[in-house]
C-alpha cells in the first residue's frame, strides 16, 4: 500500500509538471544554480550573485557589481517572481535590455524600500512597481522590508502591465503618444527607440544593495 501511495504521488507530481509545461510557463531559476543567467556584457556570473536558501541572492561586493541577465531574449511575455530586500535598498527588474556599451538600459519595474528617507519614493516615478523614472504607479501595496513580495510583468502586443502582490499598479501602451511624452520628461529622453518593444534580455539589477529573488518563471508569447 505504501508503494502504491508513493507511486500515486509521483504520478500527481508528474501531471502537475506536465500541466505547467502545457500552460507555457518556463522556470528561469531552478532554486539551486545560476543556470540560464550570466552577467551583463559577460559570459559568467560574478561572485556578487549566489544561490542561498532557494533564492538568487545579490550580496554586493567591491569591484564585482554587475547586473544579471537571462541567456534567452523575449519581446512578448508574462513574467512572475518573488523578491525581498533589506532596508534602504534599491533594485529592479528590467526588460527590453540589449547589450551595448555603457549602462544596461531598459524598461524597469522598480523594487525599492519605499519608506526609506533616502529614496522618498512614494507617489513618484521611482516608487515600487513604477515604470522607473517614466510613470508613477497607481498605489504601492508593498509588504514590510524583509518579507517577500510577488511581482508580475505582462507584455502583450503593445500593452504592458505591472502587478504587485495581486494588484495592477501600472499599465501603458508601447509607442503611444502618451508614453513618448512621459519618456521625453525622463532621463531616457535621448535613448533612441526607448518607447518601442524589442526582443531582448530580462535583467536583475545590482544597485549596490542586498536583494533576494525566487520563483522566477516566464510564459513567452509567439
Backbone as CSV, one residue per row, in Angstrom:
resi,resn,N_x,N_y,N_z,CA_x,CA_y,CA_z,C_x,C_y,C_z
1,UNK,0.828,-1.205,0.000,0.000,0.000,0.000,0.868,1.263,0.000
2,UNK,1.956,1.239,0.799,2.845,2.394,0.837,3.440,2.639,-0.538
3,UNK,3.770,1.559,-1.264,4.341,1.675,-2.616,3.329,2.304,-3.563
4,UNK,2.063,1.865,-3.457,1.024,2.395,-4.329,0.781,3.878,-4.047
5,UNK,0.819,4.242,-2.757,0.624,5.646,-2.390,1.760,6.500,-2.933
6,UNK,2.998,5.975,-2.830,4.157,6.700,-3.353,4.054,6.853,-4.858
7,UNK,3.657,5.772,-5.526,3.507,5.810,-6.977,2.447,6.824,-7.388
8,UNK,1.336,6.848,-6.641,0.269,7.813,-6.941,0.762,9.238,-6.772
9,UNK,1.594,9.457,-5.743,2.149,10.793,-5.518,3.044,11.218,-6.648
10,UNK,3.863,10.277,-7.146,4.754,10.581,-8.260,3.966,10.915,-9.511
11,UNK,2.874,10.195,-9.722,2.024,10.462,-10.885,1.436,11.865,-10.810
12,UNK,0.988,12.252,-9.593,0.413,13.586,-9.421,1.453,14.666,-9.667
13,UNK,2.668,14.468,-9.161,3.746,15.438,-9.384,4.051,15.560,-10.863
14,UNK,4.157,14.409,-11.556,4.437,14.420,-12.990,3.326,15.118,-13.754
15,UNK,2.068,14.863,-13.344,0.927,15.505,-14.004,0.968,17.008,-13.820
16,UNK,1.337,17.453,-12.604,1.418,18.885,-12.339,2.512,19.530,-13.182
17,UNK,3.657,18.844,-13.302,4.753,19.366,-14.108,4.349,19.468,-15.562
18,UNK,3.651,18.450,-16.035,3.208,18.455,-17.427,2.219,19.577,-17.675
19,UNK,1.323,19.804,-16.680,0.346,20.878,-16.824,1.042,22.228,-16.917
20,UNK,2.062,22.431,-16.079,2.794,23.685,-16.135,3.435,23.853,-17.505
21,UNK,4.026,22.791,-18.025,4.654,22.847,-19.337,3.628,23.144,-20.417
22,UNK,2.444,22.497,-20.333,1.408,22.706,-21.331,0.859,24.127,-21.278
23,UNK,0.897,24.760,-20.098,0.443,26.135,-19.967,1.455,27.126,-20.526
24,UNK,2.621,26.650,-20.848,3.643,27.508,-21.445,4.603,28.156,-20.470
25,UNK,4.438,27.913,-19.173,5.347,28.502,-18.191,6.688,27.774,-18.196
26,UNK,7.752,28.554,-18.113,9.112,28.011,-18.038,9.814,28.646,-16.846
27,UNK,10.423,27.822,-16.007,11.163,28.347,-14.869,12.476,28.977,-15.348
28,UNK,12.780,30.172,-14.857,14.049,30.830,-15.184,15.097,30.640,-14.089
29,UNK,14.699,30.000,-12.991,15.623,29.760,-11.886,15.238,28.458,-11.203
30,UNK,16.183,27.511,-11.144,15.880,26.186,-10.603,15.997,26.105,-9.088
31,UNK,16.367,27.214,-8.446,16.481,27.237,-6.989,17.784,26.675,-6.463
32,UNK,18.656,26.209,-7.369,19.904,25.567,-6.944,21.145,26.135,-7.627
33,UNK,21.001,26.603,-8.864,22.143,27.066,-9.642,21.794,28.371,-10.364
34,UNK,22.786,28.978,-10.988,22.561,30.182,-11.785,22.436,29.846,-13.273
35,UNK,22.156,28.588,-13.576,21.965,28.164,-14.960,20.913,29.030,-15.649
36,UNK,21.230,29.493,-16.857,20.308,30.322,-17.610,20.525,31.816,-17.429
37,UNK,21.501,32.165,-16.584,21.806,33.555,-16.311,23.295,33.824,-16.513
38,UNK,23.626,35.071,-16.791,25.024,35.496,-16.873,25.097,36.999,-16.620
39,UNK,26.302,37.477,-16.396,26.463,38.903,-16.169,26.201,39.711,-17.432
40,UNK,25.755,40.947,-17.249,25.558,41.849,-18.375,26.906,42.094,-19.047
41,UNK,26.944,41.901,-20.368,28.184,42.022,-21.142,29.282,41.099,-20.598
42,UNK,28.881,39.935,-20.142,29.837,38.962,-19.610,29.356,37.553,-19.935
43,UNK,30.288,36.603,-19.966,29.922,35.212,-20.205,29.731,34.450,-18.899
44,UNK,30.037,35.090,-17.783,29.979,34.407,-16.492,29.103,35.170,-15.505
45,UNK,28.874,34.556,-14.352,28.152,35.184,-13.246,29.176,35.592,-12.202
46,UNK,29.201,36.877,-11.849,30.172,37.343,-10.876,29.793,36.894,-9.469
47,UNK,30.775,36.969,-8.558,30.602,36.384,-7.227,29.629,37.148,-6.340
48,UNK,29.130,38.301,-6.790,28.123,39.007,-6.007,26.762,38.326,-6.087
49,UNK,26.599,37.388,-7.050,25.356,36.614,-7.175,25.605,35.172,-6.738
50,UNK,24.845,34.712,-5.763,24.951,33.337,-5.289,23.543,32.770,-5.108
51,UNK,23.478,31.466,-4.889,22.210,30.812,-4.579,22.182,30.545,-3.079
52,UNK,21.153,31.051,-2.416,21.039,30.923,-0.956,19.601,30.609,-0.590
53,UNK,19.392,29.493,0.094,18.056,29.123,0.585,17.009,29.181,-0.519
54,UNK,17.372,28.657,-1.696,16.435,28.608,-2.811,16.217,29.926,-3.511
55,UNK,17.072,30.910,-3.235,16.944,32.239,-3.840,18.199,32.608,-4.618
56,UNK,18.012,33.399,-5.667,19.136,34.102,-6.278,19.399,35.313,-5.396
57,UNK,20.574,35.348,-4.803,20.874,36.342,-3.778,21.966,37.273,-4.280
58,UNK,21.683,38.563,-4.237,22.688,39.552,-4.608,23.270,40.175,-3.352
59,UNK,24.539,39.881,-3.103,25.280,40.466,-1.999,26.406,41.293,-2.608
60,UNK,26.196,42.595,-2.803,27.192,43.419,-3.497,28.572,43.331,-2.869
61,UNK,29.568,43.292,-3.743,30.963,43.245,-3.319,31.745,44.276,-4.111
62,UNK,32.785,44.845,-3.520,33.572,45.844,-4.243,34.127,45.304,-5.564
63,UNK,33.997,46.082,-6.611,34.576,45.812,-7.933,33.944,44.625,-8.651
64,UNK,32.872,44.042,-8.086,32.223,42.916,-8.780,30.769,43.232,-9.111
65,UNK,30.358,44.480,-8.892,28.957,44.829,-9.141,28.627,44.597,-10.610
66,UNK,27.635,43.772,-10.837,27.212,43.503,-12.211,25.774,43.015,-12.211
67,UNK,24.985,43.560,-13.110,23.617,43.085,-13.277,23.612,41.695,-13.880
68,UNK,22.542,40.961,-13.632,22.390,39.598,-14.138,21.325,39.597,-15.226
69,UNK,21.604,38.931,-16.358,20.627,38.876,-17.442,20.333,37.431,-17.832
70,UNK,19.163,37.244,-18.432,18.792,35.926,-18.943,19.611,35.594,-20.172
71,UNK,19.892,34.329,-20.342,20.523,33.879,-21.591,19.565,34.088,-22.754
72,UNK,18.282,33.840,-22.525,17.278,33.988,-23.572,16.840,35.429,-23.754
73,UNK,16.164,35.685,-24.892,15.618,37.011,-25.167,14.109,36.907,-25.401
74,UNK,13.386,37.975,-25.064,11.925,37.947,-25.080,11.391,39.311,-25.516
75,UNK,10.244,39.297,-26.230,9.562,40.548,-26.535,8.152,40.564,-25.941
76,UNK,7.331,39.550,-26.233,6.036,39.406,-25.578,6.152,38.299,-24.535
77,UNK,5.688,38.584,-23.314,5.857,37.593,-22.246,5.017,37.963,-21.032
78,UNK,4.863,36.972,-20.172,4.329,37.166,-18.831,5.394,36.665,-17.873
79,UNK,5.851,37.512,-16.986,6.945,37.198,-16.072,6.466,37.343,-14.638
80,UNK,6.785,36.362,-13.800,6.449,36.400,-12.381,7.681,36.114,-11.543
81,UNK,7.755,36.731,-10.379,8.851,36.433,-9.456,8.487,36.921,-8.053
82,UNK,9.170,36.359,-7.059,9.061,36.814,-5.680,10.378,37.463,-5.288
83,UNK,10.309,38.478,-4.438,11.527,39.205,-4.072,11.400,39.842,-2.688
84,UNK,12.552,40.058,-2.073,12.610,40.838,-0.848,13.930,41.598,-0.828
85,UNK,13.951,42.670,-0.051,15.142,43.499,0.045,15.394,43.849,1.505
86,UNK,16.577,44.387,1.764,16.868,44.929,3.080,16.451,46.399,3.125
87,UNK,16.457,46.976,4.299,16.093,48.377,4.456,17.016,49.275,3.647
88,UNK,16.440,50.327,3.075,17.175,51.346,2.318,17.790,50.836,1.025
89,UNK,17.268,49.719,0.511,17.831,49.120,-0.704,16.977,49.469,-1.924
90,UNK,17.661,49.621,-3.051,17.061,49.932,-4.349,17.457,48.834,-5.329
91,UNK,16.492,48.264,-6.030,16.782,47.260,-7.052,15.667,47.313,-8.091
92,UNK,15.673,46.350,-9.006,14.631,46.330,-10.017,14.806,45.192,-10.993
93,UNK,13.780,44.982,-11.799,13.828,44.040,-12.912,13.621,44.846,-14.187
94,UNK,14.540,44.698,-15.135,14.441,45.414,-16.403,14.097,44.440,-17.531
95,UNK,13.439,44.955,-18.550,13.130,44.174,-19.741,13.413,45.026,-20.970
96,UNK,13.451,44.382,-22.136,13.892,45.034,-23.380,15.334,45.527,-23.252
97,UNK,16.183,44.747,-22.568,17.578,45.145,-22.337,18.483,44.542,-23.410
98,UNK,19.148,45.401,-24.162,20.129,44.965,-25.153,21.525,45.226,-24.604
99,UNK,22.470,44.376,-24.979,23.844,44.541,-24.512,24.571,45.526,-25.420
100,UNK,24.843,46.679,-24.894,25.546,47.726,-25.621,26.586,48.333,-24.692
101,UNK,27.436,49.172,-25.252,28.398,49.868,-24.421,27.662,50.835,-23.502
102,UNK,28.200,51.022,-22.309,27.533,51.879,-21.342,26.632,51.079,-20.439
103,UNK,25.694,51.758,-19.797,24.818,51.114,-18.831,23.783,50.225,-19.466
104,UNK,23.196,49.361,-18.645,22.151,48.434,-19.103,20.824,49.190,-19.128
105,UNK,20.394,49.586,-20.322,19.194,50.393,-20.481,18.013,49.500,-20.826
106,UNK,16.885,49.749,-20.179,15.666,49.013,-20.476,14.519,49.587,-19.684
107,UNK,13.321,49.062,-19.899,12.175,49.448,-19.083,12.320,48.737,-17.739
108,UNK,12.212,49.475,-16.668,12.474,48.898,-15.350,11.233,48.872,-14.471
109,UNK,10.969,47.694,-13.916,9.997,47.526,-12.836,10.774,47.806,-11.551
110,UNK,10.501,48.949,-10.949,11.253,49.365,-9.775,10.902,48.538,-8.550
111,UNK,11.924,48.184,-7.758,11.776,47.480,-6.485,12.571,48.260,-5.446
112,UNK,11.892,48.701,-4.391,12.511,49.682,-3.516,11.948,49.594,-2.098
113,UNK,12.738,50.024,-1.138,12.224,50.306,0.202,11.577,51.686,0.126
114,UNK,10.269,51.721,-0.165,9.582,52.988,-0.396,9.508,53.866,0.854
115,UNK,9.666,53.262,2.029,9.596,54.032,3.270,10.951,54.620,3.669
116,UNK,11.972,54.318,2.893,13.298,54.816,3.227,13.379,56.331,3.060
117,UNK,13.864,57.050,4.068,14.030,58.505,3.919,15.068,58.856,2.861
118,UNK,15.926,57.901,2.533,16.935,58.143,1.499,16.297,58.274,0.118
119,UNK,15.281,57.411,-0.162,14.711,57.396,-1.507,13.476,58.285,-1.637
120,UNK,12.671,58.398,-0.569,11.473,59.239,-0.604,10.677,58.983,-1.887
121,UNK,10.316,57.716,-2.097,9.814,57.289,-3.400,8.298,57.251,-3.529
122,UNK,7.572,57.188,-2.434,6.120,57.005,-2.536,5.475,58.106,-3.377
123,UNK,4.604,57.676,-4.298,3.888,58.628,-5.131,4.722,59.256,-6.225
124,UNK,5.867,58.667,-6.521,6.755,59.219,-7.540,7.047,58.187,-8.627
125,UNK,7.774,58.612,-9.665,8.167,57.708,-10.748,9.280,56.761,-10.318
126,UNK,9.667,56.797,-9.051,10.694,55.894,-8.526,10.134,54.898,-7.519
127,UNK,8.839,54.911,-7.289,8.228,54.010,-6.313,8.193,52.576,-6.829
128,UNK,8.078,51.631,-5.915,7.981,50.219,-6.287,6.793,50.005,-7.236
129,UNK,7.057,49.272,-8.318,6.032,48.988,-9.308,5.949,49.995,-10.427
130,UNK,6.679,51.110,-10.279,6.662,52.128,-11.332,7.378,51.637,-12.584
131,UNK,7.087,52.272,-13.715,7.950,52.209,-14.895,9.006,53.245,-14.576
132,UNK,10.142,52.793,-14.095,11.127,53.644,-13.436,11.425,54.926,-14.209
133,UNK,11.269,56.040,-13.525,11.570,57.385,-13.998,10.637,57.865,-15.103
134,UNK,9.615,57.056,-15.421,8.710,57.415,-16.511,7.271,57.571,-16.020
135,UNK,6.713,56.549,-15.351,5.309,56.578,-14.939,5.160,56.227,-13.462
136,UNK,4.304,56.966,-12.774,4.008,56.724,-11.359,3.049,55.540,-11.240
137,UNK,3.285,54.606,-10.312,2.331,53.509,-10.125,1.063,53.987,-9.435
138,UNK,-0.041,53.292,-9.682,-1.297,53.618,-9.004,-1.386,52.776,-7.740
139,UNK,-0.859,53.276,-6.659,-0.797,52.522,-5.412,0.550,51.841,-5.267
140,UNK,0.825,51.408,-4.050,2.114,50.772,-3.780,1.946,49.764,-2.641
141,UNK,1.276,48.627,-2.916,0.962,47.661,-1.858,2.139,46.744,-1.501
142,UNK,3.266,47.344,-1.171,4.429,46.548,-0.794,4.265,45.975,0.607
143,UNK,4.954,44.873,0.845,4.992,44.281,2.173,6.162,44.876,2.953
144,UNK,6.220,44.593,4.237,7.279,45.135,5.080,8.644,44.666,4.589
145,UNK,9.639,45.513,4.751,11.003,45.147,4.378,11.383,43.829,5.037
146,UNK,11.967,42.928,4.259,12.344,41.614,4.760,11.328,40.542,4.460
147,UNK,10.106,40.935,4.024,9.084,39.971,3.605,9.081,39.879,2.082
148,UNK,8.683,38.712,1.570,8.653,38.527,0.127,7.424,39.177,-0.496
149,UNK,7.656,39.884,-1.589,6.610,40.429,-2.442,6.484,39.554,-3.688
150,UNK,5.320,39.596,-4.313,5.106,38.884,-5.576,4.851,39.909,-6.674
151,UNK,5.630,39.827,-7.743,5.508,40.785,-8.833,5.267,40.091,-10.160
152,UNK,4.701,40.854,-11.089,4.348,40.316,-12.400,4.456,41.420,-13.442
153,UNK,5.003,41.081,-14.595,5.033,41.963,-15.751,4.358,41.231,-16.899
154,UNK,3.461,41.918,-17.583,2.787,41.365,-18.740,3.058,42.266,-19.940
155,UNK,3.560,41.677,-21.019,3.731,42.396,-22.283,3.006,41.603,-23.351
156,UNK,1.928,42.176,-23.870,1.179,41.509,-24.924,0.854,42.534,-25.997
157,UNK,1.348,42.295,-27.208,1.247,43.297,-28.247,2.001,44.541,-27.809
158,UNK,1.326,45.682,-27.805,1.931,46.935,-27.355,1.546,47.284,-25.916
159,UNK,0.793,46.387,-25.279,0.276,46.656,-23.948,1.186,46.083,-22.865
160,UNK,1.474,46.885,-21.849,2.338,46.472,-20.740,1.614,46.700,-19.421
161,UNK,1.720,45.740,-18.518,1.163,45.883,-17.175,2.209,45.513,-16.129
162,UNK,2.189,46.212,-15.002,2.968,45.865,-13.817,1.995,45.504,-12.699
163,UNK,2.218,44.375,-12.044,1.400,43.939,-10.926,2.272,43.785,-9.686
164,UNK,1.695,44.084,-8.519,2.412,43.944,-7.251,1.475,43.354,-6.212
165,UNK,1.826,42.163,-5.726,1.031,41.482,-4.700,-0.446,41.413,-5.070
166,UNK,-0.695,41.032,-6.330,-2.052,40.810,-6.801,-2.801,42.054,-7.250
167,UNK,-2.147,43.206,-7.240,-2.783,44.470,-7.617,-2.083,45.039,-8.854
168,UNK,-2.872,45.424,-9.858,-2.291,46.073,-11.029,-1.959,47.516,-10.678
169,UNK,-0.671,47.859,-10.758,-0.240,49.191,-10.340,0.248,50.050,-11.513
170,UNK,0.285,49.458,-12.708,0.830,50.191,-13.851,0.357,49.576,-15.145
171,UNK,0.012,50.402,-16.137,-0.212,49.905,-17.489,0.039,51.032,-18.480
172,UNK,0.548,50.649,-19.636,0.828,51.638,-20.671,0.914,50.962,-22.027
173,UNK,0.872,51.790,-23.074,0.928,51.298,-24.439,2.253,51.702,-25.079
174,UNK,3.029,50.724,-25.486,4.302,50.994,-26.133,4.093,51.810,-27.411
175,UNK,4.931,52.809,-27.602,4.878,53.601,-28.817,3.774,54.629,-28.868
176,UNK,2.954,54.718,-27.821,1.830,55.651,-27.830,2.334,57.084,-27.626
177,UNK,1.549,58.073,-28.055,1.930,59.466,-27.807,2.111,59.752,-26.322
178,UNK,1.267,59.131,-25.482,1.342,59.365,-24.039,2.662,58.862,-23.462
179,UNK,3.075,57.662,-23.876,4.320,57.123,-23.317,5.527,57.862,-23.872
180,UNK,5.468,58.292,-25.112,6.566,59.073,-25.677,6.713,60.406,-24.954
181,UNK,5.580,61.022,-24.597,5.623,62.286,-23.869,6.219,62.098,-22.477
182,UNK,5.854,60.990,-21.816,6.401,60.713,-20.477,7.897,60.441,-20.539
183,UNK,8.327,59.698,-21.550,9.755,59.407,-21.714,10.529,60.690,-21.998
184,UNK,9.923,61.602,-22.742,10.587,62.871,-23.077,10.894,63.707,-21.834
185,UNK,10.182,63.422,-20.717,10.419,64.134,-19.463,11.361,63.361,-18.536
186,UNK,11.818,62.187,-18.972,12.631,61.309,-18.125,14.106,61.353,-18.522
187,UNK,14.905,60.608,-17.763,16.327,60.522,-18.068,16.607,59.723,-19.345
188,UNK,15.558,59.084,-19.889,15.728,58.270,-21.097,15.348,59.026,-22.370
189,UNK,15.168,60.320,-22.278,14.657,61.105,-23.401,15.542,61.051,-24.641
190,UNK,16.831,60.777,-24.456,17.743,60.734,-25.596,18.074,59.316,-26.051
191,UNK,17.353,58.323,-25.483,17.566,56.931,-25.870,16.697,56.600,-27.086
192,UNK,17.312,56.433,-28.233,16.570,56.158,-29.473,15.775,54.861,-29.358
193,UNK,14.499,54.892,-29.742,13.671,53.694,-29.743,13.263,53.193,-28.382
194,UNK,13.431,54.011,-27.344,13.151,53.539,-25.983,11.677,53.207,-25.783
195,UNK,10.798,53.850,-26.551,9.358,53.623,-26.389,8.871,52.373,-27.101
196,UNK,9.760,51.692,-27.818,9.348,50.565,-28.656,9.655,49.220,-28.003
197,UNK,8.843,48.215,-28.363,9.101,46.841,-27.918,10.248,46.258,-28.713
198,UNK,11.069,45.423,-28.067,12.170,44.764,-28.765,12.424,43.411,-28.117
199,UNK,12.950,42.484,-28.897,13.297,41.175,-28.353,14.674,41.274,-27.709
200,UNK,14.695,41.148,-26.406,15.937,41.405,-25.675,15.914,40.675,-24.337
201,UNK,16.923,40.935,-23.522,17.104,40.220,-22.263,16.234,40.795,-21.142
202,UNK,16.021,39.961,-20.133,15.456,40.385,-18.858,16.604,40.470,-17.864
203,UNK,16.603,41.489,-17.027,17.752,41.794,-16.172,17.338,41.918,-14.718
204,UNK,18.134,41.335,-13.819,18.005,41.530,-12.379,19.084,42.516,-11.973
205,UNK,18.678,43.575,-11.329,19.596,44.688,-11.096,20.433,44.536,-9.834
206,UNK,21.717,44.836,-9.974,22.620,45.004,-8.841,22.795,46.511,-8.663
207,UNK,22.112,47.058,-7.657,22.178,48.500,-7.423,22.952,48.805,-6.142
208,UNK,23.755,47.837,-5.714,24.589,48.052,-4.545,23.951,47.692,-3.219
209,UNK,22.774,47.037,-3.250,22.106,46.628,-2.020,21.706,45.172,-2.067
210,UNK,21.442,44.603,-0.900,21.159,43.168,-0.801,19.708,42.875,-1.172
211,UNK,19.516,41.904,-2.090,18.181,41.566,-2.579,18.123,40.083,-2.893
212,UNK,16.923,39.489,-2.747,16.702,38.077,-2.999,15.589,37.916,-4.043
213,UNK,15.774,36.965,-4.975,14.774,36.631,-5.983,14.500,35.130,-5.929
214,UNK,13.244,34.731,-6.101,12.924,33.309,-6.210,11.644,33.145,-7.025
215,UNK,11.335,31.868,-7.346,10.116,31.531,-8.101,10.001,32.368,-9.378
216,UNK,11.115,32.496,-10.089,11.135,33.293,-11.313,10.697,32.402,-12.471
217,UNK,9.623,32.784,-13.148,9.161,31.990,-14.281,8.583,32.903,-15.355
218,UNK,8.546,32.387,-16.579,8.109,33.199,-17.710,7.244,32.375,-18.660
219,UNK,6.279,33.040,-19.249,5.486,32.458,-20.315,5.670,33.357,-21.529
220,UNK,6.428,32.885,-22.493,6.770,33.714,-23.644,5.649,33.700,-24.661
221,UNK,5.470,34.835,-25.351,4.483,34.936,-26.410,4.991,34.345,-27.697
222,UNK,4.195,34.413,-28.738,4.571,33.836,-30.046,5.621,34.705,-30.732
